[in-house]
Amino acid sequence: MSSLCREVITLQLGHYSNFVGTHWWNLQDASLSYDPETPPGEIQSDVVFREGQTLGGHVTYTPRLIAMDLKGSLRTLRQEGSLYDAGKDTSAVTWEGSIMMHKESPPAKNSFLEDLDKLDKGEILAEADFPSSSQPQCSAGSLSVDTVNSHLARVQKNYRLEGSVKVWSDFLRIHLHPRTISVIHQYNHDGEAHRLEAFGQGECLLQGSVLEELEDRLHFFVEECDYLQGFQVLCDLSDGFAGLGSKVTELLRDSYGGRGILTWGLLPVSHPDSVMKDLYRLLNCTLGMVHMADHSSLFCPLTLRGGLGRRPSSPTAFPHLSYDPSLWYHSSSVLALALDTLTAPYRMRNNSVPMWQLADDLAVSGKKVVAAYGAVPFPMSHGSSLPDALSAYADTLPWRPLSGCSEASDGRCYGQWVTLKGFEGQKLISSLAPGTKLPTPLHGLHSGEDVLASYVRSFFPSAPLALQLVSTPSKLAPPFPQIFSQSLSAQGFLQSQPPPPAPAPVVSSVPVMTSLQSGPALDPWLSDLHRGASAFDIRRVAPSFLSQGPEMADYQEALEQLRLLARCYRDDSRGVMRSSSEEDDDD
C-alpha cells in the first residue's frame, strides 16, 4: 500500500521507438495536474518524471529519459532543448581574417508547434481563441499543463498532422532535459548513404565517444534517483538500432545488477522497397530479439504487423479504430496507448508492482520473451457495467495481437498479466436488483477483480494470472490523431445510439485492456522467425550484412539460441515444459 516512489529511467533507441515514445510521453503529460487542490492520481508521475530548475529559477518537470537517434532526425527540435537555454554564446571570436557566413533556413514548423511556441513565449493569444474570462495570464516558462491543454483543445480542429509529420519531434508536446537527446552523427536519418542498416553496425557504435556520452547521461539520471527500480527500454528491431540496443541492455545488466530491465522491441508496419532490405529487417529482428532477451529481465516485441517473418498477414485491425497502419504517426499512437496500460502496474501510487515482480511473474523458468495483446479501446458502453462488457465477448477475447503472435486456441498459458485501465465512472459489478435472474455468472460477483479474473480464467482455466485495475483512463490531448470510429463517445465508451449526422465528438480519453502472456503460442511464432532467418545462406545472399559483425560463428550461435528458445515454450502432452537439454536428448 506504500506510495514510495520507485523511479524508472526510460531509454528510446531508434526513430520508430521515438515515435512511440513521443506519443507515450504526450499521454503522460496530458494526465498531469498542477492544481494543489486536486487529489493525487492513481499513477505516480514521479516514477518517470524528474523535477529540476532552470537557470532563471523556474521549476521544471521533465522525463527521466535518454533518447538516441541519427543525424538529421530532429528537424526543428534543438538537441539541447530550449528549457535551460542560457542564450547565445557571447564568447569572443579570435579569428581575425575574413568570414563568410552561409545561413540555412530552418525547417518550417507545423501549426501545432507554432502554437506551442506562442505559449512558451507567454504570448497572449487573440481573444477569439479564449473567452475573456479564461484568458491565460501566464509569464514565459510558467504555463501550466492545464492551460496548454485548454488552449490546444480549443484549436484542435487545426491539428490534422498526417501530412506534415516527418519526424517524432513534429508532435512532441513537452520540454526535454538537455541530457535527454543523444544524436549519433556517424549515420544519417535520411538519404541512401551512411545508413544504420545492419545489426553489426549498431553493435560497433557503443564504444568511444558514444559509450562515454551514454554512461555520462545514465550516471546523471541514476544519481538523482533514491529508489531506482529499473529501466524501460524502447528499441527499434528493424535496423542497426537492434545491435545498439543489444549492447545497451548488456551495459545496463552489467552496470546496474539487480535492477529491472523491461525491453520493448518496436517494429513498424513497413513495406521494404527491396528484397535485401526485407532480409536485413528479418536478420536484425532475429539477432536483436535473441540478444536483448538474454540481457533483459523481460523482452516483448510491439508491432501492428501481422507477424515478424517475411510474409506477415494483414496488419492488426481494431473494431473501433480507423488508422493507417503504414503511417508511423498513426501506428505509433496505437502502440503508445497500449504501452500506457502495459506499463501501468509498476507506475502505480499504491499497490505498485515492481519491475522485478512483473518479470518474475511472466518469465516462467527463465523464458523471458512474452507476447502482448490489447483491446484498444476496450469496448465498454457508457452507463453499463464490467460484467455487461465482458459477457458480450463470451466466445472470444476482446483483445488483438500487439506482437504479431497469434493467441493459443486451447487456453494453455504459463503466465499472464492483464491490466484494465480507464473504466472511470463505470460500474465494475452488476447493479441488478436483488432477486433478478443473473444474465451470466459474472453478474453475481462482488468485485471488479473477481469479475475480470473469472472472465479471463474461462479462457485460460489453469494459467497463473495477475491482474491490475486502474480507474484513470488514458487522456488524449492534441496532437494525438483522431483515429477513433464514430461509435465512441468523447470519453471513449460505446454510444448506445448511432451518432447524429453531425461531426463525431473529439475523443478525449479511452479505456484500454492489455494482456502480457508467456505460453506455448510463442513456440510457432519464434520457430517461424527461426525458419525465415535460416532459409538462406547469408554469406551468399547478404554478405554485406556481416561486414561489420557479427562473425559467422556468432550468427550461427544466435540462430541456435533462437531455435532452443522456441523449444522452451513447447508444451508436451502433460502440459509441462521440458528443458532444452531434455528435448535435445529426445532428438
C-alpha positions, -999 to +999 in steps of 0.1 A: +000+000+000+030+023+003+033+053-021+071+050-021+083+063-054+104+037-072+119+056-102+122+043-137+147+056-164+135+053-200+157+048-230+144+052-265+167+038-292+158+045-328+134+066-348+102+045-346+109+039-308+110+077-305+077+080-324+061+056-299+079+072-270+067+107-280+031+096-281+036+079-247+051+110-231+024+131-245-001+108-229+017+112-195+018+149-199-019+152-207-026+135-173-005+158-152-022+184-130-005+212-110-036+221-091-027+217-054-063+210-045-065+180-069-060+147-050-030+127-061-038+104-091-035+066-093-005+068-115+026+083-097+041+106-123+074+110-103+082+074-113+091+086-148+094+124-144+120+144-126+119+178-110+146+204-118+152+241-120+162+264-149+190+290-146+163+315-140+149+296-110+118+282-127+108+247-115+107+222-144+092+187-147+109+167-175+110+130-184+138+109-169+147+099-205+176+092-228+166+093-265+191+082-292+186+089-329+206+097-360+219+129-376+191+148-393+163+132-372+153+162-351+143+189-377+130+218-357+140+204-323+173+215-308+194+187-293+199+205-260+162+217-260+151+252-250+141+248-214+175+255-200+185+279-228+213+302-215+211+325-245+235+330-274+272+323-269+289+357-265+324+345-263+349+365-283+359+354-319+396+351-321+398+347-359+410+380-375+406+370-411+376+375-434+345+355-425+318+343-450+286+332-434+262+307-450+228+308-434+204+279-440+166+284-435+153+263-406+126+237-414+091+251-413+070+243-382+035+229-384+006+247-368+008+226-336+045+235-330+038+272-338+011+273-312+033+257-286+060+283-294+034+311-287+025+295-254+061+290-244+069+327-251+039+337-229+022+355-258-015+363-251-034+348-280-063+365-297-095+370-278-112+349-304-092+319-291-101+324-255-132+337-237-124+368-218-129+350-185-104+323-193-075+341-210-042+327-196-023+353-177+010+334-175+046+345-178+070+328-201+080+294-189+053+292-163+023+279-183+006+251-166-003+218-183-040+227-177-036+260-196-018+243-225-044+216-227-072+242-225-058+262-255-049+233-276-082+216-271-099+248-284-079+248-317-077+210-321-096+213-354-064+227-369-042+197-360-046+173-388-009+165-389-010+133-410+006+152-440+031+172-420+047+148-395+081+139-408+099+131-375+088+124-340+096+160-328+069+173-351+043+163-325+062+165-292+043+184-266+068+185-238+102+200-230+131+177-226+161+179-204+194+189-221+209+155-213+180+136-229+187+137-266+218+119-280+224+122-317+246+096-334+265+116-360+281+087-378+249+078-396+222+097-414+185+096-408+177+105-445+193+096-478+209+065-491+244+070-478+257+063-443+226+045-431+225+024-399+211-007-416+227-037-400+229-053-366+267-053-366+269-015-373+248-009-342+269-032-320+301-013-331+286+020-321+287+015-284+323+024-279+344+056-277+325+089-275+291+073-279+297+049-250+312+077-228+282+100-236+257+073-227+274+064-195+275+101-185+238+105-192+230+073-173+251+084-144+233+118-142+198+103-141+207+073-118+225+096-093+194+116-086+172+085-080+165+074-044+148+041-052+156+032-088+136+001-097+149-002-132+149+007-169+123+006-196+139+003-230+122+010-263+143-002-292+139-005-329+142-040-342+142-035-379+176-017-384+210-013-368+195+000-336+188-037-328+226-041-324+229-009-304+201-020-282+217-054-276+249-036-263+229-010-243+209-037-225+241-056-218+256-025-203+226-019-181+227-055-169+264-054-161+264-019-146+231-020-126+227-055-115+195-062-095+175-035-114+147-045-137+152-041-174+120-043-194+127-041-231+101-034-258+112-042-293+095-019-318+087-027-354+066-005-378+043-018-404+066-013-433+068-025-469+105-026-479+112-015-514+137-042-520+143-079-511+176-070-495+160-045-471+134-071-461+162-096-454+181-070-433+149-064-413+144-101-406+181-106-396+181-075-374+149-086-357+162-121-351+196-111-337+181-082-317+154-105-300+179-132-291+205-108-275+181-083-259+160-111-244+192-126-229+202-092-214+168-081-201+145-091-173+117-093-198+115-088-236+083-081-256+081-071-293+055-045-300+042-042-336+010-040-356+025-062-383+007-095-388+039-113-379+077-110-376+086-131-407+089-121-443+053-129-452+032-114-424-006-115-425-026-082-426-018-056-400-037-058-368-072-043-370-093-030-341-131-028-343-133+008-331-102+023-347-097+037-382-060+041-386-035+039-414-010+011-405+016+024-429+016+059-413+041+059-384+022+088-368-009+066-366+006+031-358+029+045-331-001+062-314-019+028-311+012+011-296+017+041-272-019+037-259-013+000-253+021+008-237+005+033-213-016+004-199+011-023-202+035-002-180+008+010-155+015-018-129+049-005-119+039+032-121+010+030-095+010+052-065-005+024-043-003-013-048+025-008-073+041-039-087+079-035-091+095-043-124+113-074-110+080-089-098+063-083-131+092-100-148+092-129-123+055-135-128+059-138-166+094-151-172+085-186-162+116-208-158+136-180-173+117-178-205+120-141-209+102-134-242+065-126-239+037-115-263+014-086-259-023-083-267-046-053-264-082-041-267-076-005-280-101+008-269-118-016-246-154-019-258-175-008-229-208+010-233-214+042-214-236+035-183-230-003-184-210-025-161-179-046-165-199-078-164-220-064-193-190-055-213-172-089-208-203-110-213-206-096-248-173-114-256-182-148-241-169-167-270-138-147-280-114-124-261-118-087-269-080-081-274-059-083-306-022-092-311+003-064-304+034-086-310+025-103-343+018-135-323-015-153-326-030-165-294-032-202-284-066-216-291-065-242-264-062-219-234-027-230-224-006-203-209+024-204-184+018-169-170-004-139-178-007-103-166-039-085-175-045-047-170-077-028-174-073+010-174-099+037-179-132+025-165-137+057-146-173+065-140-185+030-149-196+002-127-173-028-120-200-051-107-236-056-117-263-033-103-292-057-109-320-056-083-320-084-057-339-114-070-333-106-106-321-136-127-284-132-134-277-130-172-242-146-166-222-158-136-201-126-139-231-106-128-231-123-094-196-115-084-188-088-059-156-070-070-141-059-103-111-081-097-133-111-093-152-103-124-121-098-146-103-129-131-134-151-136-137-140-172-100-145-181-099-179-164-129-190-185-104-189-214-072-199-195-085-223-168-052-234-153-029-205-161-013-183-134-030-149-136-021-115-122-045-085-126-043-047-123-074-024-124-068+013-129-097+037-130-080+066-147-082+065-185-055+073-210-062+110-216-058+122-252-047+157-259-036+175-291-020+164-313-030+128-307-046+116-340-083+112-341-083+076-353-115+065-335-147+054-350-179+074-347-193+047-324-173+061-295-183+090-272-159+117-261-149+095-232-141+066-254-171+045-244-195+029-269-226+050-276-259+033-272-274+050-303-258+059-336-245+095-336-265+121-355-253+133-389-230+158-373-193+158-368-183+129-345-172+140-310-135+145-303-124+116-282-105+129-252-099+096-233-102+059-238-103+027-218-077+001-227-072-036-217-039-053-223-025-088-217+011-099-214+014-137-220+040-164-218+029-197-232+030-223-260+018-198-286+053-184-286+068-217-300+054-215-335+059-177-335+096-179-327+100-210-348+087-192-378+112-164-372+140-190-370+129-207-402+129-175-420+164-165-409+178-200-416+162-204-450+191-189-470+229-188-470+237-153-455+273-154-469+259-157-504+226-138-503+236-109-479+274-109-474+274-072-466+253-078-435+283-095-418+308-070-430+309-051-396+299-081-375+288-104-361+312-131-371+296-160-389+301-183-359+283-158-337+255-155-362+250-193-363+251-194-325+224-168-323+202-189-347+207-219-324+198-199-294+166-188-311+158-224-320+163-235-284+143-205-271+113-216-293+115-251-280+115-239-244+079-227-250+068-261-265+043-280-243+043-317-241+013-340-235+014-334-198+013-296-202+047-293-185+077-275-202+107-296-207+142-281-206+161-277-238+186-303-227+159-329-221+144-322-256+179-325-271+181-360-256+149-369-275+164-360-309 
